[in-house]
Each structure stands twice: as C-alpha cells, then as structure tokens.
Amino acid sequence: MSNHRPIGIFDSGLGGLTVAKEIYRLLPNESTIYIGDTARVPYGNRSREAVTQFTQELIDALLTLDVKAVVIACGTASSVALPNLQDAYKQIPIIGVIEPAAENAVSVTTSNHIGVIGTQATIASNSFGNFIKKSNPHIEIHNQSCPLFVPIVEEGIINDHPILLEAIKHYLNKLQQTQIDTLILGCTHYPIISHAIADYLPGVNLINAGVSVAQELNHLLINNHIENTSAKSPRHRYFVTDINQNFEEVAQTFLGKQISIEKIAI
Amino acid sequence: MSNHRPIGIFDSGLGGLTVAKEIYRLLPNESTIYIGDTARVPYGNRSREAVTQFTQELIDALLTLDVKAVVIACGTASSVALPNLQDAYKQIPIIGVIEPAAENAVSVTTSNHIGVIGTQATIASNSFGNFIKKSNPHIEIHNQSCPLFVPIVEEGIINDHPILLEAIKHYLNKLQQTQIDTLILGCTHYPIISHAIADYLPGVNLINAGVSVAQELNHLLINNHIENTSAKSPRHRYFVTDINQNFEEVAQTFLGKQISIEKIAI
C-alpha cells in the first residue's frame, strides 16, 4: 500500500532545510511541505511557553495541509516543546531531532564523552543529555550553547572567515579540553559550518541531526506502512510566515539549490 | 499646566533601553512605560509588512496604557513603519529615531559625508539618507548594514573581544576609506559598543540616536504643554512580550541598572 500524502517539516526559520535535504536524499519518493516560522525566528532565546505555543501552531498548520507525518527540524522546538505535545497529537507520528541524534551519538562514542552544542534553550533543557543518560548512564555529557552561530550562518559567513573562527574558539575551547570523541550538532544551522568545527576539533565525530532524523523517518514510514512506493516524482513545497529580502540567498545556503517560497499565515 | 501621564517607549527588544536611559537623564520628571517585543525580536531582517503590523500593535498597546506621547526607540520600526502610521495616529505625538538623529548629524558634519549604520531593514529603507538629503542635498550618504552587531551585543560581547573587533572590521572597513566625519548609530543597540566603533573610526563624530530623541521629546512636550512639572518622583514600568532566562542581564547591559520586568500580551 502506498501513501502519497506529503511529510510535513518545520523549523523556526530556514535552518531546517539542512534536515529536508537529508530527507530528500534518503527518501527520494516522498513529497514534503516545509514551513519556516521566519516571522518569529530565532526560537533559541525565547521562553518555553512561547516555543511550545509556536510549535503547536505550526503542527496545526501542517495537519491542515494533510501531511502523513511531522518532522520537527528544529533543535529548540524538539527539546522544549515536543515532550509536552506528543500526547496531544496521537493521530499522527511526530519526530524531533533529539532522540535520533542522541541514539546515533551513543552508538558512535568509544570514549563515553559526548559533546552537545545548540541554542541557549536547547542546552538549558539538557534534552540530548537526558536522553543519552537514559540510554547509557556511564556517558558523560559536555554541553555548550553557541548563540552566535545562527546569526553568523544567516549572514552567510560560512567559510573560514575570522568572525566564524573567533566564534568557534570562543564557544568550543572548553570542549577542546575534554575527552569528547563525538559532538552532536544540536541545531539545524550547524551542519553548514561543520567543516570549520571539524578543523577545530580534529578526530571528533560530528553528528548531523538531519542524517539521523532521515533514518528514523524511514523506519517510521515503513513500520506504519505509509511510505510512498509510487514512481511518480515527488513534490516539495516551501512556506514561510514572513518573506524578507534575502531569504532566497539563505535558502540556497542551506539547501544548495534555488527554491520558490510562498507566504503562509499562522 | 502639568501632565502626569507617562511617555510610552517601545522597541523590538531591550535595545531601546539605551533611548530610555537618555530620556530619564534629560527629563527626570517624566514617568515612562517601556515595551520590548521580545517574542518577535529582531525586527531588522523582517519584511516591511511584518514590521508595520508589529509597530501598530505596540502603539495600540501603549495607547491602552494611557500614554501622552509615543517614542519608537527602534531604528527599524522608525524607518519602515512610522512614515505609514503617523497619519493613522493623529491623536497622539509619535516620534521615531530617524529625524532627530539625522538633524543632529546634519548640524555636526563639516566634510558633508555622513555614514549610517543599522539593521538590514533600516539600511534598505535609506530613511536616514532620505531625510538628510531633504535637509541638505549636497551631503553624501554612506550606508552600511551590520546585522551581527545586535546578536553580538545581546550575547554580552561588548568589550574588546576578538569577535566584536572582527565584526567591526568586517562591516566598517569600507566606511574607514570614505571622508565621513559623522556616523549615525542607526540602531538602539549600537551605543553599547560605541567605544569600539570610535576606536576603529578615530575622529568621527558618533551620533547616539537616544540623545537626539530625548532632546526632540523635550521640545515636543514643551510645545504641546504636556510636560510634567510636578516634583513627585516619576515611575518607570517595563513590559516585554516574552520573558526569557537572561533578559535581566541584557537589560542591565543596556540600562546600567537592575529592573523588574512584567510580561504583556500583545
């Protein structure tokens, strides 16, 4: 049995396109609808209440568009809001970035020291750490929030620019002095600068949550018998809650291709 | 005749507290109500439509609180929204940061080259430049948007940290090669880093829009006979649309003192 309905993906902004890219790669048959809440980005320094309300509004908007599953492609919304919302939306599978990336990190570490970087809200929630500890209490977690990485990436400063290198040094020098052999990129913007992070932390495995989520989504579609087995070309649609002047450049940064984006009211 | 009603001040976030500080200094009798739209900060990279809608909602909220005048302590809202809204709110004086700061810059320059720095939206609107050209068409304007300055200041990176110095070099090196003798700090966050900007552009007059706005507000209160001449201590109240964990630190950065902040629904 095949299911043509699209997969809903959302993020606070356009960073979740790095997750969408991994979903296209692993699940080339699946149609998708992406919503970026660009009127209220970034979520990373907002309160738990605000992030939970915004997340609910976006899930509701995707349900109205008849999606068959929802991917929360946002570290902050996955950390802060998903645990409170999963019960309220039993009619549809919802996956966030926390569990898939945490499982992946646990399976990769040999030193039993895992680093986690993310926004202020993600790190304050310790959601990656809590999940990892449940899986293996002997693993030590090294958390670090990196609030400037998102605006730096959105400015297109993604190569070896001194601003990026100074920010990496500022945030990651403590991690460099630990025994971590694995680092979770706990924000969907971070894969864009993974080369510079890898240069600063040589030998450390970087976990791209987008890759982990695409694998988890694949299992979920198969287990629920809702994968699209038709050979028809999939359709990918993109919505944002506010259209600003340079979003097309930013989208190209994340996705590596040009897309056309429509405005949606939430 | 005296008027005890407060002055309403708003900004997208807490940066407008630099303007509030100058108002307290020049008008120590006046009570104020400050609203920071922290649920939707930053405005600088949002569309004109979004910024106009947010600005209307904030003015309406201040009117409900019975203010006698409104100060738009936000470069972006002043640039993008105020010109369209002044007619709609004839019942109350509204002043933004553009005209006072532009007038101040015109009166100070002798080289007739004025630099303007601000958010993406402020610079794209060229609102400072348009006002200056109306006043003196012989003045040449040098615009530069500096999107990373706001998140850097909000991270508390305000001293001579390499991230700040690299960002200043990145954005201001073109201005260094012009004949500007005056630079408008077109965003309320920027006075916090004016010492580092001054070091990079020695001999250039920096125009703090907060100081210009306080002077303009003083004239406006006197001309409208609505100044508070009572000797009673003024009251200053602070509202935000979202309360996050580190706003008190950020407020202290801007205002130089601790304050208590309440949440308001917009």
Interface residues (C-beta under 8 A of the other chain):
Chain A: T38 A39 R40 N45 R46 S47 E49 A50 Q120 A121 A124 P147 L148 V150 P151 I152 E154 E155 I157 H161 P162 I163 E166 A167 K169 H170 D242 I243 N244 Q245 N246
Chain B: T38 A39 R40 N45 R46 S47 E49 A50 Q120 A121 A124 P147 L148 V150 P151 I152 E154 E155 I157 H161 P162 I163 E166 A167 K169 H170 D242 I243 N244 Q245 N246
